[in-house]
Amino acid sequence: MNYKNVLITKIGGPNVLQIVHPPLHAPADNETRIRILYTGVGFTDILMRYGNYLYAPKIPFAPGYEIVGVVDAVGKSVTGISVGQRVAALTVHGGYAEYIYLPPEKLIPVPEGVEAFEAVSLILNYVTAYQMLHRVAHVQEGQTILITGASGGVGNALLQLGQLAGLKTMYGLTSKKKRDLVIQLGGVPIEYATTDFLDFVRSRELHGIDAVFEGIGGNFAVRGYRALQRGGILVSFGVTGAIKNNKANKFSSFVSYITPAILNVLPDGKRATFYGITRLYRKDPKPFREDLVKLFQLLAEGKIKPVVAAVLPLSEATKAHEMLERGDVQGKLVLRCSES
């Protein structure tokens, strides 16, 4: 029996994604075989496709940072995991497939009553947002923040979780066509095409704001840092601005990664850092597991609701990348990997 797998075959645009059909095999002794139900599509997948992501394996490989699936088979040494169990995992790559092989320690049970396509939206975006808010910035009730890319998957998560944390004001950079979503999620939209966001924030927050969550890179990080009050923090977490005209600007990405370290040299009482979920997960997976369990509980209780832009079949992965790269997406794009 063969299964469907979508590979990045070379560095380039969305058309380098190709469907292949490798043979299905039994899991190794200390391994599980997961039938993938859903995988998320994120900007990290695009960075990988352009050869601009640190944790990408050697080409060819399947992208796909997160999965929710059903345990299909287990190796003879595996304990505590049952066939038929619904699980989630932060895979970093490999999710664009009908099946994946993972060690049992990477699996986190998905609670009953939670929709699988919504659960997969939490694994990367919401854990990223939760950890930046609570483990990095340590936000407090009544504080004020700024989010760049507020209508994207992480931006949506920051807005929803920021509301739960009791933040006073959440400014969100967005386009005109997506401003209503930012308002719906409790944010104050700033249309980046027509408004200088630094002037906008400074005119309303005379003493500065408490935190900036910056996912674009380049000058956005520097200007966001300037919006902070003394004691405030800039948390950079992405470099979406490094992709232009179907190409990746690796120098721009490098500058974005080191900008927080440069800003920290300034003797102004502010802080800056770069957050990376994979680096922290590989260092210690325990906080990730704890936070995802909390988020699953919030989802089950109806306290958070992922904004899912579209659910496309796995065979339309190229279309999903085209949509995301054009900026046509509000919220999270999801691929359906299994028909049942």
DOZA-72751 format. One line per field, with one value per residue (C-alpha): residue in three letters; x, y, z. Coordinates in Angstrom, 3 decimals, padded with zeros to 6 digits, m for minus. Example, Ala and Ser with C-alpha at 12.3 -4.5 7.8 and 13.67 -1.06 7.14 Angstrom:
<pavexs>
resn: [Ala	Ser] $
x: [012.300	013.670] $
y: [m004.500	m001.060] $
z: [007.800	007.140] $
</pavexs>
This chain:
<pavexs>
resn: [Met	Asn	Tyr	Lys	Asn	Val	Leu	Ile	Thr	Lys	Ile	Gly	Gly	Pro	Asn	Val	Leu	Gln	Ile	Val	His	Pro	Pro	Leu	His	Ala	Pro	Ala	Asp	Asn	Glu	Thr	Arg	Ile	Arg	Ile	Leu	Tyr	Thr	Gly	Val	Gly	Phe	Thr	Asp	Ile	Leu	Met	Arg	Tyr	Gly	Asn	Tyr	Leu	Tyr	Ala	Pro	Lys	Ile	Pro	Phe	Ala	Pro	Gly	Tyr	Glu	Ile	Val	Gly	Val	Val	Asp	Ala	Val	Gly	Lys	Ser	Val	Thr	Gly	Ile	Ser	Val	Gly	Gln	Arg	Val	Ala	Ala	Leu	Thr	Val	His	Gly	Gly	Tyr	Ala	Glu	Tyr	Ile	Tyr	Leu	Pro	Pro	Glu	Lys	Leu	Ile	Pro	Val	Pro	Glu	Gly	Val	Glu	Ala	Phe	Glu	Ala	Val	Ser	Leu	Ile	Leu	Asn	Tyr	Val	Thr	Ala	Tyr	Gln	Met	Leu	His	Arg	Val	Ala	His	Val	Gln	Glu	Gly	Gln	Thr	Ile	Leu	Ile	Thr	Gly	Ala	Ser	Gly	Gly	Val	Gly	Asn	Ala	Leu	Leu	Gln	Leu	Gly	Gln	Leu	Ala	Gly	Leu	Lys	Thr	Met	Tyr	Gly	Leu	Thr	Ser	Lys	Lys	Lys	Arg	Asp	Leu	Val	Ile	Gln	Leu	Gly	Gly	Val	Pro	Ile	Glu	Tyr	Ala	Thr	Thr	Asp	Phe	Leu	Asp	Phe	Val	Arg	Ser	Arg	Glu	Leu	His	Gly	Ile	Asp	Ala	Val	Phe	Glu	Gly	Ile	Gly	Gly	Asn	Phe	Ala	Val	Arg	Gly	Tyr	Arg	Ala	Leu	Gln	Arg	Gly	Gly	Ile	Leu	Val	Ser	Phe	Gly	Val	Thr	Gly	Ala	Ile	Lys	Asn	Asn	Lys	Ala	Asn	Lys	Phe	Ser	Ser	Phe	Val	Ser	Tyr	Ile	Thr	Pro	Ala	Ile	Leu	Asn	Val	Leu	Pro	Asp	Gly	Lys	Arg	Ala	Thr	Phe	Tyr	Gly	Ile	Thr	Arg	Leu	Tyr	Arg	Lys	Asp	Pro	Lys	Pro	Phe	Arg	Glu	Asp	Leu	Val	Lys	Leu	Phe	Gln	Leu	Leu	Ala	Glu	Gly	Lys	Ile	Lys	Pro	Val	Val	Ala	Ala	Val	Leu	Pro	Leu	Ser	Glu	Ala	Thr	Lys	Ala	His	Glu	Met	Leu	Glu	Arg	Gly	Asp	Val	Gln	Gly	Lys	Leu	Val	Leu	Arg	Cys	Ser	Glu	Ser] $
x: [000.000	001.219	000.264	000.228	003.090	003.678	007.366	009.402	011.485	013.741	014.031	011.454	007.823	004.676	005.009	008.013	005.561	004.971	002.860	004.643	003.401	005.921	005.107	003.470	005.480	005.186	006.498	009.841	009.901	009.790	007.696	004.054	002.380	m000.123	m002.852	m002.889	m006.282	m005.169	m001.976	m001.542	m000.122	002.088	004.638	007.412	006.474	007.041	010.378	011.402	010.369	012.652	015.544	015.367	014.574	017.095	015.265	014.414	015.951	017.719	015.550	013.448	011.138	007.512	006.722	004.011	004.816	001.931	m000.487	m003.571	m004.163	m005.161	m002.699	m002.772	m000.097	002.465	005.858	006.204	008.144	005.580	003.534	000.904	m000.295	m003.234	m004.291	m007.272	m006.177	m006.416	m003.172	m001.371	002.296	004.665	006.440	008.321	008.230	006.505	002.875	001.917	001.166	m001.479	000.783	003.738	006.008	006.764	008.220	005.514	007.054	006.139	002.422	m000.123	m003.695	m006.461	m009.492	m012.917	m015.358	m012.681	m012.789	m009.567	m009.225	m009.470	m007.126	m004.386	m004.639	m003.480	m000.260	001.992	000.095	m001.583	001.309	003.567	001.184	000.636	004.324	005.226	002.522	003.037	006.501	008.436	006.643	004.821	001.889	m000.345	m003.991	m004.521	m001.416	m001.227	000.398	001.048	000.860	002.212	000.475	m002.566	m004.850	m002.580	m002.689	m000.366	m001.880	m005.385	m004.135	m002.435	m005.655	m007.834	m005.387	m004.717	m008.419	m008.418	m005.414	m007.345	m005.151	m006.464	m005.629	m004.287	m003.183	m002.988	m001.335	m003.476	m004.666	m007.894	m009.706	m008.802	m009.412	m012.874	m011.355	m008.980	m011.925	m013.938	m011.092	m010.893	m008.066	m007.648	m006.758	m003.989	m003.974	m000.266	m000.694	m002.122	m001.079	002.284	001.792	004.436	002.809	m000.626	000.396	002.398	m000.556	m002.671	m000.115	001.939	004.163	004.545	003.186	004.116	004.902	005.279	004.872	006.574	006.373	007.401	011.017	013.271	012.305	009.051	011.046	013.032	009.943	007.993	010.786	010.512	006.831	007.716	007.754	010.661	010.451	008.642	009.619	009.792	009.263	010.199	008.951	008.903	010.356	007.404	008.792	011.804	009.700	009.135	008.472	008.641	012.121	013.616	015.961	018.325	020.218	016.948	016.144	019.565	019.183	015.748	017.098	019.934	018.007	016.735	020.300	021.420	018.508	019.343	022.633	020.770	020.764	017.072	015.475	013.718	014.206	014.123	014.259	013.643	011.211	011.455	009.113	011.289	014.458	012.650	010.880	014.141	015.745	012.872	009.542	007.804	006.565	005.167	003.234	001.898	000.786	m000.865	m002.861	m004.065	m005.034	m006.926	m008.887	m009.686	m010.863	m013.026	m014.579	m015.282	m013.023	m010.952	m012.037	m009.392	m010.154	m009.817	m009.577	m010.073	m009.724	m008.272	m007.485	m003.856	m003.742	m004.233	m001.120	000.238	m002.939	m002.674	000.887	m000.185	m003.013	m000.769	002.015	m000.388	m001.697	m005.212	m005.618	m007.348	m006.553	m005.268	m005.069	m005.520	m004.937	m007.212	m004.926	m007.404	m010.851	m012.232] $
y: [000.000	003.489	006.830	010.448	012.754	016.341	017.205	020.344	019.126	022.178	025.785	027.969	029.049	027.071	024.946	023.085	021.169	017.733	014.743	011.412	008.009	006.220	002.755	002.421	000.317	m000.891	001.419	000.686	m000.798	002.583	004.418	005.152	005.448	008.288	008.674	012.446	014.118	017.737	019.738	023.488	025.712	028.494	031.017	028.787	026.320	029.072	029.997	026.334	026.238	029.170	027.591	030.214	028.276	027.034	023.850	022.578	019.216	018.536	018.754	016.825	016.711	017.274	020.538	020.661	022.063	020.545	017.657	016.162	012.537	009.085	006.451	003.801	001.380	001.182	m000.484	m003.377	m001.299	001.530	001.883	004.408	005.029	003.122	002.453	004.673	007.411	010.972	012.887	016.114	016.825	019.650	018.023	021.045	019.154	016.048	017.081	017.336	013.630	011.012	009.239	010.129	008.107	009.668	008.610	008.356	011.109	013.665	012.887	014.829	013.504	015.609	015.783	014.525	017.117	019.217	019.546	018.218	021.039	023.591	021.651	021.672	025.478	025.677	023.687	026.284	029.583	029.530	027.989	030.629	033.385	031.958	031.542	035.000	036.590	034.618	033.037	035.812	039.161	038.188	040.464	041.755	042.755	046.329	046.545	047.742	045.896	046.212	043.272	043.383	040.993	041.001	039.319	036.277	033.038	034.111	037.603	036.184	034.014	036.962	038.990	036.205	035.266	038.931	039.430	036.486	038.026	041.257	043.502	047.041	047.889	045.745	047.650	045.503	046.230	045.003	045.721	047.548	044.387	042.594	045.382	044.070	040.788	042.666	044.610	041.401	039.893	042.908	044.833	048.407	048.158	050.225	050.107	049.902	051.057	054.450	055.018	055.400	052.948	054.547	057.980	056.402	054.625	057.556	059.909	057.673	056.284	059.262	057.223	054.291	050.752	047.642	045.079	044.677	041.303	041.644	039.066	040.974	041.898	044.662	048.217	047.091	045.753	048.970	051.187	048.873	049.103	052.898	052.642	050.977	052.697	052.213	048.656	047.475	044.505	043.782	040.108	039.314	035.998	036.073	037.426	037.480	040.667	038.706	037.152	039.489	038.885	035.095	035.255	035.046	037.788	035.890	039.021	040.648	037.554	037.604	041.265	040.588	037.747	039.836	043.117	042.304	041.651	044.994	046.852	045.333	047.220	050.536	051.924	052.894	050.494	048.505	044.858	042.961	039.253	036.803	033.970	030.649	027.814	025.049	026.162	026.192	022.895	021.127	022.543	021.423	020.079	020.225	023.875	023.232	020.198	022.069	025.048	023.023	021.057	024.370	025.635	022.450	022.974	026.584	025.363	022.664	025.281	027.639	030.372	030.511	029.916	029.650	031.639	029.034	030.749	027.584	023.820	022.468	018.884	017.795	017.696	021.484	022.296	024.387	026.471	026.962	028.280	030.634	032.008	032.540	034.132	036.578	037.697	036.439	034.624	035.814	033.408	029.849	027.715	023.986	020.964	017.921	014.919	012.097	011.692	009.703] $
z: [000.000	m000.866	000.639	m000.497	000.457	m000.740	m001.093	m001.581	m004.514	m004.883	m003.754	m005.444	m005.737	m004.914	m008.054	m006.571	m004.354	m005.839	m004.807	m004.435	m003.244	m000.986	000.374	003.763	006.189	009.762	012.510	014.138	017.647	019.437	016.869	016.089	012.710	012.574	009.980	009.619	009.683	009.332	009.046	009.209	006.485	007.806	006.718	008.032	005.279	002.720	004.267	004.039	000.387	m000.345	001.561	004.283	007.472	010.007	011.033	007.553	006.569	003.316	000.189	m000.810	002.213	003.154	004.956	007.609	011.059	013.009	012.755	014.334	013.506	014.679	015.871	013.136	014.387	017.198	017.517	019.912	022.472	022.607	025.790	026.847	023.282	021.790	018.216	017.433	019.833	018.508	018.976	018.107	017.456	016.632	013.695	012.180	008.869	007.502	007.993	004.308	004.082	004.754	007.253	009.449	011.751	015.142	018.496	021.181	023.328	020.649	020.867	022.910	023.303	021.752	024.059	023.037	021.769	020.070	016.289	014.776	012.226	015.027	017.289	014.627	014.529	018.148	017.901	016.275	016.270	019.662	021.570	019.993	021.052	024.545	025.249	023.952	026.095	029.301	029.266	027.498	027.913	031.153	030.273	033.046	033.139	031.979	029.782	026.189	023.280	019.539	017.099	013.556	011.175	013.433	010.880	010.458	012.425	015.258	015.273	015.722	018.570	020.272	020.095	021.531	024.270	025.008	025.656	028.064	029.841	030.389	028.256	028.031	024.405	021.570	018.473	015.355	012.020	009.159	005.648	004.877	003.791	007.043	009.555	010.489	011.689	014.000	015.436	015.843	017.891	020.199	018.553	017.378	013.653	012.095	008.290	007.481	003.870	004.829	008.452	010.167	013.011	015.244	014.999	015.506	018.701	020.075	019.595	021.823	024.271	025.389	027.694	025.306	025.384	027.336	024.634	020.880	019.122	015.769	012.984	009.851	010.485	009.242	010.122	011.729	014.673	015.106	014.893	017.181	019.727	019.624	020.596	023.908	027.260	029.630	030.946	027.806	025.657	021.924	021.030	017.425	016.102	012.311	009.088	006.689	005.150	003.856	001.066	m001.884	m005.566	m005.108	m003.604	m000.128	001.008	003.276	004.272	005.364	007.428	009.060	009.986	011.460	013.614	015.062	015.437	018.966	020.145	018.696	020.297	023.691	023.693	023.982	027.572	027.497	029.965	027.234	026.210	022.930	022.158	019.330	020.090	018.255	019.222	017.756	019.518	022.859	022.157	021.355	024.466	026.706	025.361	028.746	028.533	025.043	026.255	029.287	027.220	024.459	027.042	028.531	025.093	024.246	027.459	026.516	023.106	024.676	026.980	024.071	025.440	022.267	018.670	015.946	012.812	010.066	006.691	004.647	004.778	001.533	000.499	000.675	m003.126	m003.146	m001.098	m003.976	m004.009	m000.246	m000.603	m003.376	m001.227	001.782	m000.204	m001.886	001.493	000.728	004.042	007.195	009.987	009.576	006.441	007.032	004.779	005.112	004.761	005.281	003.782	006.732] $
</pavexs>
